[in-house]
Amino acid sequence: MIRDRMMDPIETSAMDRNTSWLSTFLIGAAAGAAVALLVAPTSGRRSRAWLKDGARKLRDGAEDQLDRAHDAYEDGKTSVRGAVESGAGALRHSVEAARDGYNRAREASSDTRTAFNEAADKATNAVNATLTAGPKG
């Protein structure tokens, strides 16, 4: 069940490449836009306002991504904790069942040993009684 939720390393590697490529592209685009604005024939005040607005939007987007990543982390942590607790409970139950089975088998073995010893004693007594009585005739 947990394994189904785990990401495939091959898919993860492909996602990392796509994310890396996309990040590189976006950073390059932002740098290009900043250079274009700095050399464009617009007023400095207007360019600075546009850059400030773009930086604010970029920061807000990064904060949103960080919040989503944190939420995903917390969800994963909760899921793993639940799975571990469930597994620990199942293990405790199995150990208790094994201990109970062992104790029952031990008692049954003891009962069998006692019954065997009683039967051996009766047989020994019967043989001794027969030998002591001698031949009947």
C-alpha positions as a printed Julia matrix, in Angstrom:
137×3 Matrix{Float64}:
  0.0     0.0     0.0
  2.75    2.43    0.95
  4.86    1.23   -1.97
  2.02    2.18   -4.32
  2.29    5.75   -3.09
  6.05    5.89   -3.48
  7.35    7.58   -6.6
  9.18    5.55   -9.2
 12.89    6.61   -9.26
 12.88    6.7   -13.06
  9.83    8.94  -13.15
 11.32   11.1   -10.4
 14.52   11.52  -12.39
 12.55   12.57  -15.47
 10.53   15.01  -13.37
 13.75   16.45  -11.93
 15.12   16.99  -15.46
 11.89   18.67  -16.56
 11.81   20.84  -13.44
 15.47   21.75  -13.87
 14.95   22.63  -17.54
 11.86   24.68  -16.75
 13.6    26.51  -13.91
 16.57   27.32  -16.14
 14.24   28.56  -18.87
 12.26   30.77  -16.49
 15.37   32.25  -14.9
 16.8    32.96  -18.35
 13.55   34.55  -19.48
 13.4    36.73  -16.38
 17.02   37.82  -16.82
 16.4    38.59  -20.49
 13.31   40.61  -19.65
 15.2    42.55  -16.98
 18.02   43.39  -19.41
 15.51   44.36  -22.09
 13.78   46.71  -19.67
 17.0    48.29  -18.56
 18.02   49.11  -22.13
 14.51   49.92  -23.4
 13.6    53.53  -24.07
 11.11   53.77  -21.18
 11.46   55.93  -18.14
 13.52   54.62  -15.25
 10.65   55.06  -12.84
  8.32   53.03  -15.05
 10.91   50.27  -15.56
 11.66   50.07  -11.85
  7.93   49.85  -11.05
  7.5    47.08  -13.62
 10.52   45.19  -12.24
  9.3    45.67   -8.67
  5.85   44.34   -9.6
  7.38   41.37  -11.42
  9.64   40.6    -8.47
  6.68   40.78   -6.09
  4.68   38.38   -8.28
  7.67   36.05   -8.5
  8.1    36.14   -4.71
  4.37   35.49   -4.15
  4.49   32.55   -6.56
  7.54   31.13   -4.8
  5.82   31.48   -1.43
  2.77   29.64   -2.79
  4.99   26.85   -4.1
  6.76   26.64   -0.76
  3.43   26.46    1.07
  2.26   23.65   -1.25
  5.53   21.78   -0.79
  5.23   22.12    2.99
  1.64   20.85    2.9
  2.68   17.89    0.74
  5.51   17.14    3.18
  3.14   17.24    6.15
  0.63   15.0     4.35
  3.38   12.52    3.52
  4.69   12.59    7.07
  1.21   11.92    8.45
  0.68    9.1     5.97
  4.0     7.45    6.83
  3.4     7.86   10.56
 -0.01    6.17   10.2
  1.48    3.32    8.19
  4.26    2.8    10.74
  1.8     2.83   13.64
 -0.46    0.4    11.81
  2.48   -1.89   11.06
  3.65   -1.71   14.67
  0.15   -2.63   15.87
  0.01   -5.59   13.5
  3.46   -6.7    14.65
  2.44   -6.48   18.32
 -0.67   -8.53   17.57
  1.4   -11.17   15.74
  3.91  -11.4    18.58
  1.11  -11.81   21.13
 -0.54  -14.51   18.99
  2.79  -16.33   18.59
  3.44  -16.11   22.35
 -0.05  -17.49   23.09
  0.47  -20.32   20.6
  3.84  -21.16   22.13
  2.36  -21.24   25.63
 -0.52  -23.5    24.51
  1.91  -25.85   22.75
  4.11  -25.92   25.85
  1.11  -26.79   28.06
 -0.01  -29.48   25.61
  3.52  -30.92   25.56
  3.57  -30.97   29.35
  0.16  -32.68   29.44
  1.34  -35.24   26.88
  4.52  -35.9    28.87
  2.49  -36.39   32.05
  0.05  -38.77   30.31
  2.95  -40.71   28.77
  4.71  -41.04   32.13
  1.48  -42.22   33.79
  0.92  -44.8    31.03
  4.55  -45.98   31.3
  4.2   -46.3    35.06
  1.0   -48.36   34.68
  2.66  -50.6    32.11
  5.71  -51.04   34.34
  3.49  -51.85   37.32
  1.49  -54.33   35.24
  4.67  -56.06   34.05
  6.09  -56.13   37.57
  2.8   -57.52   38.95
  2.79  -60.22   36.3
  6.4   -61.14   37.03
  5.81  -61.14   40.78
  2.71  -63.32   40.54
  4.6   -65.9    38.61
  3.13  -68.34   36.16
 -0.48  -69.28   36.67
 -1.13  -72.75   36.37
